[in-house]
Structures are given as structure tokens and as C-alpha cells.
Amino acid sequence: AQKVTQAQTEISVVEKEDVTLDCVYETRDTTYYLFWYKQPPSGELVFLIRRNSFDEQNEISGRYSWNFQKSTSSFNFTITASQVVDSAVYFCALSGPNDYKLSFGAGTTVTVRA
Amino acid sequence: DGGITQSPKYLFRKEGQNVTLSCEQNLNHDAMYWYRQDPGQGLRLIYYSQIVNDFQKGDIAEGYSVSREKKESFPLTVTSAQKNPTAFYLCASTIPGYNYGYTFGSGTRLTVV
């Protein structure tokens, strides 16, 4: 069975602060895929990143960065110099090699105050 | 532009009524999914379909039904057997075999009145 845990329910920061969202996963598959999605107040989920289990390189995209550590089964997401537009719910998700169903964490609500 | 269209955006249902949520995609994706979102619980899978005329139950299929008569369309019916239907419903699609993740629609918020 697959499981994704996002222990932080809500995070509130002041603009320009960095914020890190934790994601811990459980799976028996040796090949799997991890994702992060952003859900702004409009409701639609926006894809941020996909990472397969064989690629442990960290990734940076603008103010976003991701730290994937198989040893601790974690795939953490950091927003650097946060902005009000970053306010959203962020979901971590996991899928297996041949099963394209995504298992989602409960989500972390990020509020960035001006 | 390609994408997924969900309608209506807001839907109100009386007790005992069946309602159908629409999901249409023009991405030529084979696989389509329905998720339910409740506060603090993330997204839970209701039904999914990987090819036309075939679909499988997800984790919380009771009280729901679907059909997949066309590749582009995957409507979800919330039946009167669903005891707590008030939620936000999201439709998604993907190309099986590539694990690219999903493209999501903008969702339908269903409220029982």
C-alpha cells in the first residue's frame, strides 16, 4: 500500500520568508514517482514537479526547490523568499510504476502575509 | 487550448436526488479520474478509467457511478445512496505509461441543501 504524509497542516509566514513543506512517503515499489501540486483558491490543481525514484538530484526552479532523499523517504519542497501569490494548498503525491493512480497527502495550507 | 472542463462549477442537490457532474477533456488522454476533496483529507479516488467502456472503483466508490462511452467524457453521478456528498470534486486525466502526472479540471463544488 502507498501512503503519503504531510505532517504540517498549515504554515503562515511573512512575505520574503522561506518556507519548507515536508512530505514523507511509504511504498513497497522500487520504482515510483513523486509529485508536488499547488492548489490556489480557484481550486484547480497545478502541477509543479515530477521526480522518479532513481533520480535523487535536488531540483531548483526559480524560487522553488525540492530535496528528495530516499534514505528517509522524504520529498520536501522549499519556497524561497515567499510572496503573497504563493498562498495556496500544496499537495505531495505518489504513484507506482504501472499503476497511474496518484495517492495524495492531506495537503499543507500556506499563507503568506504581506 | 487543450484542457479539462468540469461543469457546473457549483451544484446544489436536494436530499434523495441524483446529480451528474460533467468532465470533458480535449487532450486525447486515455485515462481519466474522479477525486473527492474534503477539508483536511486531501484527495480521495472515487473512480478511474484507463480506456473507453472500462472503469474501476477507487477507494471511496460507494454511492457513486460513472460511464466512459467516449474517450473525451467521464461523467460522475452522485446517487442518493451517497450519504455525505457535500464536497469538492475534481476530474483529472493522463496518458498511461508515462507517469507524467495528471492534468486537473477546475472542480465542481457540490452542496446538499
Chai-1 contact restraints between the chains, C-beta under 6 A:
chainA,res_idxA,chainB,res_idxB,connection_type,confidence,min_distance_angstrom,max_distance_angstrom,comment,restraint_id
A,Y33,B,N99,contact,1.0,0.0,6.0,A-B,restraint_1
A,F35,B,G101,contact,1.0,0.0,6.0,A-B,restraint_2
A,G43,B,S106,contact,1.0,0.0,6.0,A-B,restraint_3
A,G43,B,G107,contact,1.0,0.0,6.0,A-B,restraint_4
A,E44,B,F104,contact,1.0,0.0,6.0,A-B,restraint_5
A,E44,B,S106,contact,1.0,0.0,6.0,A-B,restraint_6
A,L45,B,F104,contact,1.0,0.0,6.0,A-B,restraint_7
A,F47,B,G101,contact,1.0,0.0,6.0,A-B,restraint_8
A,R50,B,G101,contact,1.0,0.0,6.0,A-B,restraint_9
A,Y100,B,A31,contact,1.0,0.0,6.0,A-B,restraint_10
A,Y100,B,T94,contact,1.0,0.0,6.0,A-B,restraint_11
A,Y100,B,P96,contact,1.0,0.0,6.0,A-B,restraint_12
A,F104,B,G42,contact,1.0,0.0,6.0,A-B,restraint_13
A,F104,B,L43,contact,1.0,0.0,6.0,A-B,restraint_14
A,G105,B,G42,contact,1.0,0.0,6.0,A-B,restraint_15
A,A106,B,G42,contact,1.0,0.0,6.0,A-B,restraint_16
A,G107,B,G42,contact,1.0,0.0,6.0,A-B,restraint_17
